[in-house]
Every structure is written in C-alpha cells, then in structure tokens.
Amino acid sequence: MKNELQIKFGQRVRELRKKRGWSQEEFADKCGLDRTYVSGIERGVRNPTLVVIGILATGFDIQVYDLFKP
C-alpha cells in the first residue's frame, strides 16, 4: 500500500513543476535526476531521501519546507 505522505509529497512536486511549465524531463535534468525517478516521486511510489528532497528544493529554487506546504 502506498504511503499517504509519499502521495501528497508527490502531488506537491507535480504541482510546483507544472506551475513552472516544466516537463518531467526538464525538471529531472535541472535536478540531475532521472526522469523515471521524478515520475516515481510524483506518483507516490518512490520514497525520496532527505538528500533528494534537498535537490528537488534546489531545482525549484525554494526552501525545503516549501515542498511540504499545502
């Protein structure tokens, strides 16, 4: 069963990415991650480490805590 927190986090990542008009591939390249990994995060099937969460925040040019805002 998927973890609800992972799902909500993934939805937030997708929301921020789409607001910027980026494809998954563009965002993944910006972060130095594989597109399929970003896809897994957005779908809630990947459980990113704190390091990856920091990379995502840097890719968005926001603070880590902003990734957890509703």
N, CA, C and O of each residue as an XYZ file, in Angstrom:
280
protein
N       0.838     -1.187      0.000
C       0.000      0.000      0.000
C       0.880      1.246      0.000
O       1.861      1.327      0.739
N       0.522      2.198     -0.823
C       1.298      3.425     -0.907
C       1.110      4.262      0.351
O       0.022      4.308      0.924
N       2.157      4.907      0.761
C       2.131      5.773      1.926
C       1.461      7.092      1.553
O       1.824      7.713      0.554
N       0.503      7.513      2.339
C      -0.240      8.747      2.054
C       0.690      9.965      1.999
O       0.488     10.859      1.178
N       1.690     10.002      2.854
C       2.634     11.118      2.845
C       3.411     11.167      1.534
O       3.632     12.245      0.983
N       3.829     10.000      1.032
C       4.532      9.951     -0.251
C       3.641     10.464     -1.377
O       4.103     11.190     -2.257
N       2.383     10.093     -1.349
C       1.442     10.521     -2.382
C       1.258     12.026     -2.332
O       1.317     12.692     -3.366
N       1.035     12.571     -1.144
C       0.839     14.023     -1.006
C       2.099     14.790     -1.408
O       2.017     15.836     -2.052
N       3.257     14.267     -1.027
C       4.510     14.911     -1.402
C       4.667     14.904     -2.921
O       5.045     15.915     -3.513
N       4.382     13.783     -3.541
C       4.473     13.682     -4.993
C       3.526     14.632     -5.703
O       3.879     15.229     -6.720
N       2.327     14.771     -5.165
C       1.360     15.707     -5.746
C       1.886     17.137     -5.654
O       1.698     17.934     -6.573
N       2.541     17.455     -4.549
C       3.102     18.801     -4.372
C       4.232     19.054     -5.362
O       4.321     20.138     -5.938
N       5.092     18.064     -5.563
C       6.185     18.199     -6.529
C       5.603     18.422     -7.927
O       6.060     19.302     -8.656
N       4.605     17.633     -8.298
C       3.970     17.775     -9.615
C       3.338     19.166     -9.768
O       3.464     19.805    -10.813
N       2.663     19.619     -8.717
C       2.026     20.938     -8.740
C       3.061     22.049     -8.980
O       2.856     22.919     -9.827
N       4.150     22.014     -8.245
C       5.188     23.034     -8.398
C       5.836     22.972     -9.775
O       6.126     24.004    -10.380
N       6.060     21.754    -10.267
C       6.675     21.590    -11.589
C       5.761     22.139    -12.678
O       6.212     22.863    -13.566
N       4.489     21.798    -12.611
C       3.545     22.247    -13.634
C       3.337     23.758    -13.591
O       3.168     24.390    -14.634
N       3.348     24.346    -12.383
C       3.222     25.804    -12.261
C       4.333     26.518    -13.009
O       4.148     27.625    -13.515
N       5.486     25.875    -13.072
C       6.633     26.468    -13.767
C       6.651     26.116    -15.256
O       7.492     26.608    -16.009
N       5.724     25.267    -15.668
C       5.637     24.896    -17.073
C       6.722     23.941    -17.535
O       7.038     23.888    -18.723
N       7.293     23.187    -16.610
C       8.372     22.259    -16.935
C       7.825     20.855    -17.155
O       6.895     20.426    -16.471
N       8.404     20.151    -18.105
C       8.119     18.728    -18.256
C       8.892     17.983    -17.160
O       9.782     18.543    -16.519
N       8.536     16.725    -16.964
C       9.298     15.916    -16.008
C      10.753     15.837    -16.436
O      11.657     15.893    -15.601
N      10.977     15.707    -17.726
C      12.349     15.597    -18.224
C      13.142     16.881    -17.971
O      14.302     16.826    -17.563
N      12.521     18.025    -18.210
C      13.210     19.298    -17.968
C      13.574     19.437    -16.490
O      14.692     19.820    -16.146
N      12.615     19.119    -15.627
C      12.861     19.248    -14.194
C      13.914     18.245    -13.727
O      14.801     18.589    -12.945
N      13.815     17.012    -14.204
C      14.795     15.997    -13.829
C      16.195     16.420    -14.253
O      17.145     16.277    -13.482
N      16.332     16.938    -15.466
C      17.641     17.411    -15.943
C      18.161     18.538    -15.063
O      19.345     18.577    -14.729
N      17.275     19.453    -14.689
C      17.649     20.582    -13.830
C      18.179     20.088    -12.481
O      19.078     20.690    -11.893
N      17.604     18.984    -12.007
C      17.988     18.435    -10.704
C      19.111     17.408    -10.787
O      19.688     17.032     -9.767
N      19.424     16.956    -11.993
C      20.428     15.903    -12.135
C      19.891     14.533    -11.756
O      20.640     13.660    -11.318
N      18.584     14.351    -11.928
C      17.930     13.084    -11.607
C      17.388     12.457    -12.891
O      17.252     13.129    -13.913
N      17.088     11.186    -12.825
C      16.480     10.511    -13.959
C      14.990     10.854    -14.013
O      14.338     10.981    -12.976
N      14.460     11.001    -15.224
C      13.053     11.351    -15.390
C      12.141     10.305    -14.753
O      11.118     10.654    -14.165
N      12.499      9.038    -14.865
C      11.656      7.999    -14.293
C      11.631      8.062    -12.764
O      10.646      7.676    -12.135
N      12.718      8.550    -12.180
C      12.750      8.711    -10.719
C      11.816      9.840    -10.302
O      11.065      9.706     -9.336
N      11.865     10.955    -11.032
C      10.955     12.074    -10.748
C       9.512     11.617    -10.923
O       8.649     11.962    -10.116
N       9.245     10.845    -11.968
C       7.905     10.311    -12.194
C       7.460      9.457    -11.008
O       6.317      9.559    -10.562
N       8.344      8.632    -10.506
C       8.026      7.789     -9.355
C       7.719      8.603     -8.108
O       6.826      8.253     -7.338
N       8.454      9.683     -7.909
C       8.187     10.575     -6.777
C       6.797     11.180     -6.931
O       6.003     11.179     -5.990
N       6.508     11.697     -8.124
C       5.224     12.357     -8.356
C       4.042     11.389     -8.208
O       2.956     11.798     -7.798
N       4.245     10.139     -8.532
C       3.182      9.137     -8.407
C       3.082      8.555     -6.996
O       2.154      7.803     -6.699
N       4.026      8.898     -6.137
C       3.996      8.411     -4.766
C       4.517      7.005     -4.599
O       4.271      6.371     -3.573
N       5.240      6.499     -5.601
C       5.797      5.145     -5.489
C       7.268      5.163     -5.083
O       7.829      4.119     -4.747
N       7.882      6.308     -5.111
C       9.272      6.461     -4.653
C       9.265      7.219     -3.339
O       8.459      8.127     -3.134
N      10.164      6.838     -2.460
C      10.313      7.482     -1.161
C      11.664      8.198     -1.164
O      12.679      7.600     -0.806
N      11.686      9.481     -1.566
C      12.962     10.179     -1.705
C      13.654     10.400     -0.357
O      13.007     10.621      0.667
N      14.977     10.333     -0.391
C      15.766     10.601      0.805
C      15.782     12.102      1.074
O      15.343     12.896      0.243
N      16.289     12.476      2.231
C      16.423     13.899      2.554
C      17.341     14.603      1.558
O      17.118     15.765      1.219
N      18.361     13.909      1.097
C      19.272     14.486      0.107
C      18.510     14.810     -1.176
O      18.666     15.895     -1.737
N      17.688     13.873     -1.639
C      16.914     14.093     -2.865
C      15.884     15.201     -2.656
O      15.658     16.003     -3.561
N      15.266     15.260     -1.499
C      14.318     16.334     -1.211
C      15.032     17.679     -1.291
O      14.472     18.645     -1.809
N      16.261     17.750     -0.786
C      17.057     18.964     -0.906
C      17.368     19.306     -2.354
O      17.348     20.476     -2.734
N      17.654     18.299     -3.160
C      17.926     18.503     -4.586
C      16.681     19.041     -5.289
O      16.774     19.948     -6.117
N      15.520     18.482     -4.957
C      14.267     18.953     -5.558
C      14.014     20.418     -5.199
O      13.647     21.219     -6.059
N      14.211     20.760     -3.937
C      14.008     22.143     -3.496
C      14.950     23.081     -4.246
O      14.538     24.153     -4.689
N      16.204     22.684     -4.387
C      17.171     23.495     -5.128
C      16.739     23.648     -6.578
O      16.864     24.729     -7.153
N      16.229     22.566     -7.177
C      15.743     22.624     -8.550
C      14.612     23.619     -8.717
O      14.506     24.279     -9.751
N      13.765     23.729     -7.702
C      12.670     24.704     -7.724
C      13.100     26.087     -7.245
O      12.350     27.055     -7.371
N      14.309     26.176     -6.697
C      14.819     27.412     -6.108
C      13.926     27.885     -4.956
O      13.558     29.055     -4.858
N      13.595     26.916     -4.087
C      12.786     27.201     -2.896
C      13.445     26.534     -1.691
O      14.394     25.762     -1.836
N      12.934     26.839     -0.515
C      13.398     26.193      0.708
C      12.746     24.818      0.830
O      11.646     24.602      0.322
N      13.418     23.899      1.497
C      12.893     22.546      1.667
C      11.492     22.580      2.277
O      10.612     21.848      1.823
N      11.269     23.406      3.286
C       9.971     23.425      3.938
C       8.842     23.835      3.001
O       7.684     23.492      3.238
N       9.173     24.575      1.926
C       8.152     24.966      0.958
C       7.605     23.769      0.192
O       6.495     23.830     -0.336
N       8.363     22.694      0.125
C       7.881     21.482     -0.539
C       6.773     20.816      0.252
O       6.013     20.017     -0.296
N       6.674     21.133      1.530
C       5.676     20.487      2.390
C       4.488     21.373      2.701
O       3.617     20.993      3.484
N       4.442     22.548      2.097
C       3.291     23.425      2.287
C       2.120     22.923      1.461
O       2.301     22.467      0.332
N       0.909     23.006      2.027
C      -0.260     22.540      1.245
C      -0.599     23.488      0.108
O      -1.547     23.243     -0.638
